[in-house]
């Protein structure tokens, strides 16, 4: 069973806009994610630490906005973000690196 997608917009102490994403990101809900990203202005930090699944449709949305987003992710998403090349296009916090 798919975990519903929950999106919460807030402001970090440093003033940056934070979009917290919870659940699974797949082709059934990428329009919701895209709308949330597109309706915020300026730089955006997206917290993916509670994302359990991210498919290619979700990656496509993130790629589209890679010039203005930063991601916070768990090591579980590291293979997807690294192999897809998204980690090379935007800042990703929380991923294990080879030096770790």
PEHUCOR-V632768 format. One record per backbone hydrogen bond with DSSP energy under -0.5 kcal/mol. NH is the residue of the N-H (numbers start at 1). CO is the residue of the C=O. If there is no record, write none. Layout:
nh=NH co=CO
nh=NH co=CO
//
This chain:
nh=4 co=2
nh=6 co=22
nh=8 co=20
nh=10 co=18
nh=12 co=16
nh=15 co=12
nh=17 co=43
nh=18 co=10
nh=19 co=45
nh=20 co=8
nh=20 co=18
nh=21 co=19
nh=21 co=47
nh=22 co=6
nh=23 co=50
nh=24 co=3
nh=25 co=53
nh=26 co=24
nh=29 co=26
nh=30 co=26
nh=33 co=29
nh=34 co=30
nh=35 co=31
nh=36 co=32
nh=37 co=33
nh=38 co=34
nh=39 co=35
nh=40 co=37
nh=44 co=68
nh=45 co=17
nh=46 co=44
nh=46 co=70
nh=47 co=19
nh=47 co=45
nh=48 co=46
nh=48 co=72
nh=50 co=21
nh=51 co=48
nh=52 co=23
nh=52 co=50
nh=53 co=23
nh=55 co=25
nh=59 co=55
nh=60 co=56
nh=61 co=57
nh=62 co=58
nh=63 co=59
nh=64 co=60
nh=65 co=61
nh=65 co=62
nh=66 co=63
nh=68 co=65
nh=69 co=65
nh=70 co=44
nh=71 co=91
nh=72 co=46
nh=73 co=93
nh=77 co=74
nh=78 co=74
nh=78 co=75
nh=79 co=75
nh=81 co=77
nh=82 co=78
nh=83 co=79
nh=84 co=80
nh=85 co=81
nh=85 co=82
nh=87 co=81
nh=88 co=85
nh=89 co=85
nh=89 co=86
nh=90 co=86
nh=91 co=69
nh=93 co=71
nh=100 co=97
//
